[in-house]
Amino acid sequence: MNQTNKNKNEQKKNKKTRKKEEETIQKESKNNEKNVPIGLPTKRRIKCEVCSKEDAEFYCSQCTVYYCQKCEAQVHESDLLKQQIEKSKNQHLQLLKTIQIIINNQINQIIQNNQKTIEKINQDKTKIRKIRKLKAKHQKCELINESKEIINKFKKRKKKEKEIFDPKMNYQNAIHLKNQNQTAWNPSEKSSGIIFGQTKYSTGKHKIKTKIDQFPNINTEPNWINLGVINTENRVNLIKNGDFEGTYFFKTHWNKNLLQSFKKKRENGKWYEEKYPENIKLKENDIFEILLDMDQKTIAFKINENNLGIALENLPKSVYFYASLAWMKGNKKNQITLI
């Protein structure tokens, strides 16, 4: 029993001794930055925990492992390599983070620039829409103004083409006018009175309408109404001298209807004239129309709705409306109105 107790006591002492040695090694290793060889008791050698072939001469306080000299060198190189790898890894990670930050900044900048570009495009689109609206409105206004101008010109033209008698072109002032120079009659004791319209006709097609207000059915001389045109160049001569040259007209007489052209005299001194059928006769309330085609230089006549066709051709370059009214005795008179 005593021997057994002794053995147990020795084992306990050995364990305590070993434990103290390990604690001492750990303390010494912690005080050094590198692994330091530690002298071990010659009685008990610790095997290398890596190769298990040789006694350990070094102890790593970080991983708490015993190394032999050979394994310690390999482990040390491996640690250095790991440190380099870890350092390189950290550097690359840091570089990647920096690159990622740069890329994110660039992406954000691109997004901001795109947003600004989109905003500018939208603003430009808004401006373009406004400009188009203003342009359309302006064009519409211009079109309206042009239309108004055309309408006004047309109205003026129509107004200008609405024929009236010219009081200044009144042969011997025999014709009297009323109704804003639209109605003419001959109250004088002269055989006839002559008056012209105020519109000059040189191009285009024109209609001159006249209503026969009074035309007494008296079979006596003089009793006629002449309606037609006169050459512009001969108009003044007729007013001054009574020269009928250059006239083209329809003459309705108390007993006959004539188509007369005083363009030139024949050798016997008579004017050119051509008879119309006797049933073609003007009477009171008839509408007589002169149809001028100054492009073709022709004149035609129309009584009410009866178109008599082209009467004379080769008209001069320009003409004026011509009317001649014979004087009637007493209260009887020949009277016409331009409509």
VENDA-V432389 format. One record per helix or strand of 3 or more residues. SS is the DSSP state (A for helix, B for strand). FROM is the first residue (numbers start at 1). LEN is the number of residues. If there is no record, write none. Layout:
SS;FROM;LEN
SS;FROM;LEN
This chain:
A;2;30
B;58;3
B;65;3
A;69;93
B;165;7
B;176;3
B;183;3
B;192;10
B;205;10
B;224;8
A;232;10
B;247;7
B;257;9
B;271;5
B;287;7
B;298;6
B;306;7
B;319;8
B;335;4
